[in-house]
Amino acid sequence: MNLTLIFITAISVLIVFKLRDISLRNKLSLNEEKRLVIAGGLFILFFVTNITLPYPQSLYWFIFTGIALVSFVLSFGILKKEIKRLKTLKTKDAIVNVAFYSLFFVVIHLYI
């Protein structure tokens, strides 16, 4: 259980730092920043409740899909800005960013 708590804490801290980095990089307004924090908070809350209250597999995917859709709707404008930024990066930096987010998603999915 201690390893699980350490892992979920590390994921939560990484999400918070990445959200702060996105907020500072895009110079978001207060309203946009609130929406980004809500979307990140939903994911963190989902991970914490998944560890403390394990969901059945069908409910897990239903809740995850719902949170992903709500987060997408809340932060659609921010995602567009980030995709534009990703397109302007050098190829090496873009590959590193895509690899980081892909591996982050895979590790979370495998562990949780």
NUVEXLUM-37195 format. One line per 3 residues: number of its first residue (from 1); their letters; for each residue x, y, z of N, C-alpha, C. Coordinates in Angstrom, 2 decimals. Example, Ala and Ser with C-alpha at 12.3 -4.5 7.8 and 13.67 -1.06 7.14 Angstrom:
2
1> as> 13.19/-5.69/7.80/12.30/-4.50/7.80/13.20/-3.30/7.80; 12.85/-2.25/7.08/13.67/-1.06/7.14/12.90/0.03/7.87
This chain:
112
1> mnl> 0.82/-1.20/0.00/0.00/0.00/0.00/0.87/1.27/0.00; 2.01/1.20/0.68/2.89/2.37/0.71/3.42/2.72/-0.66; 3.80/1.68/-1.43/4.28/1.91/-2.79/3.18/2.52/-3.65
4> tli> 1.97/2.09/-3.46/0.84/2.65/-4.20/0.64/4.11/-3.86; 0.72/4.45/-2.59/0.58/5.84/-2.18/1.70/6.72/-2.74; 2.91/6.19/-2.72/4.04/6.94/-3.29/3.83/7.15/-4.78
7> fit> 3.40/6.11/-5.48/3.19/6.20/-6.92/2.08/7.18/-7.26; 0.96/7.13/-6.56/-0.15/8.04/-6.86/0.21/9.47/-6.49; 1.02/9.65/-5.45/1.49/10.99/-5.10/2.41/11.53/-6.18
10> ais> 3.29/10.69/-6.70/4.18/11.12/-7.78/3.40/11.49/-9.03; 2.39/10.72/-9.37/1.56/11.03/-10.54/0.83/12.34/-10.32; 0.27/12.53/-9.14/-0.47/13.76/-8.84/0.44/14.98/-8.91
13> vli> 1.63/14.88/-8.35/2.58/15.99/-8.38/3.00/16.30/-9.82; 3.24/15.27/-10.61/3.61/15.48/-12.00/2.47/16.16/-12.78; 1.25/15.75/-12.54/0.10/16.38/-13.20/0.00/17.85/-12.81
16> vfk> 0.15/18.13/-11.52/0.07/19.52/-11.05/1.17/20.37/-11.67; 2.40/19.86/-11.70/3.49/20.63/-12.30/3.29/20.84/-13.79; 2.80/19.83/-14.50/2.56/19.98/-15.93/1.43/20.99/-16.18
19> lrd> 0.40/20.98/-15.36/-0.69/21.95/-15.52/-0.18/23.36/-15.27; 0.66/23.52/-14.27/1.23/24.84/-13.97/2.14/25.30/-15.12; 2.90/24.37/-15.66/3.77/24.67/-16.79/2.95/25.10/-18.01
22> isl> 1.88/24.40/-18.29/1.00/24.76/-19.42/0.38/26.12/-19.18; -0.05/26.37/-17.96/-0.67/27.65/-17.62/0.30/28.82/-17.81; 1.52/28.66/-17.34/2.51/29.73/-17.47/2.97/29.91/-18.92
25> rnk> 3.13/28.81/-19.64/3.62/28.87/-21.00/2.62/29.55/-21.94; 1.32/29.30/-21.72/0.29/29.87/-22.60/-0.31/31.16/-22.07; 0.15/31.63/-20.91/-0.37/32.86/-20.30/-1.90/32.85/-20.27
28> lsl> -2.44/31.84/-19.59/-3.89/31.64/-19.56/-4.57/32.69/-18.70; -5.81/33.00/-19.06/-6.62/33.88/-18.24/-7.06/33.11/-16.99; -7.62/33.80/-16.04/-8.05/33.17/-14.79/-9.13/32.11/-15.06
31> nee> -10.04/32.40/-15.97/-11.11/31.46/-16.30/-10.54/30.19/-16.94; -9.61/30.37/-17.88/-9.00/29.21/-18.53/-8.18/28.39/-17.54; -7.50/29.07/-16.65/-6.70/28.37/-15.65/-7.59/27.56/-14.70
34> krl> -8.73/28.12/-14.33/-9.67/27.40/-13.47/-10.16/26.13/-14.16; -10.49/26.24/-15.46/-10.95/25.06/-16.20/-9.86/24.00/-16.29; -8.63/24.43/-16.47/-7.51/23.49/-16.54/-7.30/22.80/-15.19
37> via> -7.41/23.55/-14.12/-7.26/22.98/-12.77/-8.39/22.00/-12.47; -9.60/22.31/-12.88/-10.73/21.40/-12.68/-10.50/20.10/-13.44; -10.05/20.20/-14.70/-9.79/19.00/-15.50/-8.69/18.16/-14.85
40> ggl> -7.61/18.78/-14.43/-6.54/18.04/-13.76/-6.99/17.45/-12.44; -7.78/18.21/-11.70/-8.31/17.72/-10.42/-9.21/16.51/-10.60; -9.98/16.50/-11.67/-10.83/15.33/-11.94/-9.99/14.08/-12.18
43> fil> -8.91/14.22/-12.94/-8.05/13.07/-13.17/-7.36/12.61/-11.88; -6.88/13.55/-11.09/-6.24/13.18/-9.83/-7.24/12.50/-8.90; -8.43/13.05/-8.80/-9.48/12.45/-7.97/-9.83/11.04/-8.46
46> ffv> -9.87/10.86/-9.78/-10.15/9.54/-10.34/-9.06/8.54/-9.96; -7.79/8.96/-10.05/-6.71/8.05/-9.71/-6.73/7.70/-8.22; -6.99/8.68/-7.38/-7.01/8.43/-5.94/-8.17/7.51/-5.57
49> tni> -9.35/7.78/-6.12/-10.49/6.91/-5.79/-10.34/5.53/-6.41; -9.65/5.43/-7.53/-9.43/4.12/-8.12/-8.52/3.27/-7.24; -7.56/3.89/-6.58/-6.68/3.16/-5.67/-7.42/2.79/-4.38
52> tlp> -8.19/3.74/-3.84/-8.86/3.49/-2.55/-10.15/2.70/-2.70; -10.86/2.89/-3.79/-12.11/2.17/-4.05/-12.03/1.52/-5.44; -11.46/0.34/-5.54/-11.29/-0.27/-6.86/-12.63/-0.45/-7.57
55> ypq> -12.66/0.00/-8.82/-13.88/-0.08/-9.62/-13.91/-1.40/-10.39; -15.13/-1.90/-10.67/-15.21/-3.01/-11.64/-14.74/-2.50/-13.01; -14.28/-3.41/-13.86/-13.68/-3.01/-15.14/-14.62/-2.18/-15.99
58> sly> -15.89/-2.55/-16.08/-16.83/-1.80/-16.92/-17.08/-0.39/-16.36; -17.19/-0.27/-15.05/-17.40/1.03/-14.43/-16.15/1.90/-14.55; -14.99/1.27/-14.46/-13.72/1.98/-14.61/-13.68/2.70/-15.94
61> wfi> -13.96/2.00/-17.04/-13.90/2.62/-18.37/-14.98/3.66/-18.57; -16.15/3.44/-17.99/-17.24/4.41/-18.10/-16.85/5.72/-17.40; -16.33/5.62/-16.18/-15.93/6.81/-15.43/-14.75/7.50/-16.12
64> ftg> -13.76/6.72/-16.56/-12.60/7.30/-17.22/-13.00/8.03/-18.51; -13.87/7.43/-19.29/-14.34/8.07/-20.52/-15.09/9.36/-20.21; -15.94/9.34/-19.19/-16.66/10.54/-18.78/-15.74/11.65/-18.34
67> ial> -14.75/11.32/-17.54/-13.79/12.33/-17.07/-12.96/12.86/-18.24; -12.55/11.98/-19.14/-11.77/12.42/-20.30/-12.60/13.36/-21.18; -13.87/13.05/-21.41/-14.72/13.92/-22.23/-14.97/15.28/-21.56
70> vsf> -15.25/15.27/-20.27/-15.48/16.53/-19.55/-14.21/17.37/-19.56; -13.07/16.74/-19.34/-11.80/17.47/-19.36/-11.50/18.02/-20.75; -11.81/17.25/-21.78/-11.60/17.71/-23.15/-12.46/18.93/-23.45
73> vls> -13.71/18.89/-23.04/-14.61/20.03/-23.28/-14.15/21.26/-22.49; -13.73/21.06/-21.25/-13.28/22.18/-20.42/-12.01/22.84/-20.95; -11.12/22.04/-21.52/-9.82/22.60/-21.90/-9.55/22.51/-23.40
76> fgi> -10.58/22.56/-24.22/-10.42/22.44/-25.67/-9.55/23.56/-26.24; -9.80/24.80/-25.82/-9.01/25.93/-26.31/-7.54/25.82/-25.92; -7.30/25.33/-24.72/-5.93/25.17/-24.24/-5.23/24.06/-25.02
79> lkk> -5.96/23.00/-25.31/-5.39/21.91/-26.09/-5.02/22.37/-27.49; -5.84/23.24/-28.08/-5.51/23.78/-29.40/-4.21/24.57/-29.35; -4.04/25.38/-28.31/-2.79/26.14/-28.15/-1.59/25.22/-27.99
82> eik> -1.76/24.16/-27.22/-0.65/23.22/-27.00/-0.31/22.46/-28.28; -1.30/22.12/-29.08/-1.04/21.43/-30.35/-0.31/22.36/-31.31; -0.70/23.64/-31.34/0.03/24.62/-32.16/1.48/24.72/-31.71
85> rlk> 1.70/24.75/-30.40/3.05/24.82/-29.87/3.85/23.57/-30.23; 3.21/22.42/-30.16/3.87/21.17/-30.50/4.28/21.14/-31.98; 3.43/21.73/-32.84/3.75/21.76/-34.27/4.93/22.68/-34.58
88> tlk> 5.16/23.70/-33.76/6.26/24.63/-34.02/7.59/24.15/-33.44; 7.57/23.09/-32.64/8.81/22.58/-32.07/9.66/21.88/-33.12; 10.94/21.79/-32.83/11.82/21.00/-33.68/11.40/19.54/-33.59
91> tkd> 11.75/18.76/-34.58/11.34/17.36/-34.64/11.78/16.59/-33.39; 13.00/16.80/-32.97/13.53/16.09/-31.80/12.70/16.42/-30.55; 12.41/17.70/-30.32/11.63/18.11/-29.15/10.20/17.60/-29.22
94> aiv> 9.62/17.60/-30.41/8.26/17.09/-30.58/8.19/15.60/-30.28; 9.19/14.85/-30.73/9.23/13.41/-30.46/9.37/13.15/-28.96; 10.21/13.94/-28.30/10.39/13.79/-26.85/9.08/14.08/-26.11
97> nva> 8.37/15.13/-26.51/7.08/15.45/-25.88/6.06/14.35/-26.10; 5.93/13.89/-27.33/4.95/12.83/-27.63/5.32/11.55/-26.88; 6.60/11.22/-26.85/7.04/10.02/-26.13/6.77/10.14/-24.63
100> fys> 7.02/11.32/-24.06/6.78/11.51/-22.63/5.30/11.30/-22.30; 4.41/11.98/-23.02/2.99/11.87/-22.71/2.47/10.47/-22.99; 2.96/9.82/-24.03/2.54/8.45/-24.33/2.98/7.49/-23.23
103> lff> 4.25/7.60/-22.83/4.75/6.72/-21.77/4.07/7.01/-20.44; 3.79/8.27/-20.16/3.08/8.63/-18.93/1.70/7.98/-18.90; 0.99/8.03/-20.02/-0.33/7.41/-20.11/-0.23/5.89/-19.96
106> vvi> 0.74/5.26/-20.61/0.89/3.81/-20.54/1.23/3.36/-19.12; 2.14/4.08/-18.46/2.52/3.70/-17.09/1.33/3.83/-16.15; 0.58/4.90/-16.28/-0.61/5.07/-15.43/-1.60/3.95/-15.70
109> hly> -1.82/3.65/-16.96/-2.79/2.62/-17.31/-2.34/1.24/-16.81; -1.07/0.92/-16.93/-0.59/-0.37/-16.48/-0.62/-0.50/-14.97; -0.28/0.58/-14.30/-0.20/0.48/-12.84/-1.57/0.56/-12.18
112> i> -2.44/1.40/-12.72/-3.75/1.59/-12.11/-4.72/0.75/-12.86
